Amino acid sequence: MTYVTYFLKADNDRGNSLSYAPTNQPSAHESKVDTQNEAAELDLQRLEAAHAEIQRLAIEIAEAEAQKLAAEEIEVQRYTQEAAEIAQAEKLAKESA
């Protein structure tokens, strides 16, 4: 990357003038901006990783909840079947008595 450095040049004939020259060295401000950009990029990467982890955990929790609900539904069906069988047995007992 080529940086441009501006500097004031004292010219005895014309007074002070603003000059610039290409250089391979960044100015202090450009270095600070580069450092801030690198830090922001690292922060973004950390946020993206955290977001992915949160999504993974949310899916894991949702799957566990779905399994729990399915198990509860099976248990409810079993109790309903048992209650129906008991009611049928009581009905037959009353009819035969």
N, C-alpha and C positions, 0 to 999 in steps of 0.2 A: 504494500500500500504506500502510496506517495502522499505525504503531508505537505501542506503549504504553510510556511511560517511568515507572518507579517511582522515587519519591524519598522521603526521610525529611523530614517536616515537623515543625518544632519548634512545639508548641502550649503556650503558657504555662499554660493552664488544665488541660490533660489530659496533659501530657508529650509525648513524641515519638510520632508516628503515621506509619504507612506510607500514602502517598497515590499516586495514579497519574493520569496525564493523557494523552489521545491526542495524538499529534504526527505530523508528516510526516517527522521526522528520526529515522533509526535510531540506536539506541544503539551504542556502540563494539563491543559483543559481537555485535549483530545485523549490523553492517557487516562484521565479521570473518567471521561465518558466511556472509553473502552472498558475500563474496570467495572463501571456501573452496568454496562451492557452484559458483560460476562456474568456478573452477579445475578442480574435479572434472568438471564438464560438458565442459570443453575436453579434459581427459585422456580422458574417455570417447569423445569424438568422434575423437580421435587413435587410440585403441585400436581403434575400429570401422573406421577407415580402414586401419589396419595389418592388421587381420584380413581385410578385403576384399582387400587386396593379396596377402596370404599365400595366400588361397584362389585368387585369379587365377593366381598363380605355380604353385601346386600343380596346377591344371588344365592349365596350359601344359606343365609338366614331364611330367604323365601322358600328355598327347597326344603329346608328342615321343617318350616311351618306347614308346607304342603304335605309332607310325610306324616307329620303329627295329626293334621286334620284327616288325612286318609285313614290313619289308624283309629282315630276316634269314630269316624263314620262306620268302619267295620265293626267296632265295638257296639255302636248303637244298633246296627243291623242285627247283630248277634242277640242283644237283649230284646229287640223287637220280635225276633223269631222265637226266642224262649218264652216271651210273654204270650205270643200267639199259640204256642204249643200247650202252655199251661191253661189258657182259656179254653182251648179245644178239649183238653183232658177233663176240665171241670164240667164242661157242657155234656160230654159223654157220660161222666159220672152221674150227673143229675138225671139224664135221660134213662139210664139203666137202673136208677134207684126207685 
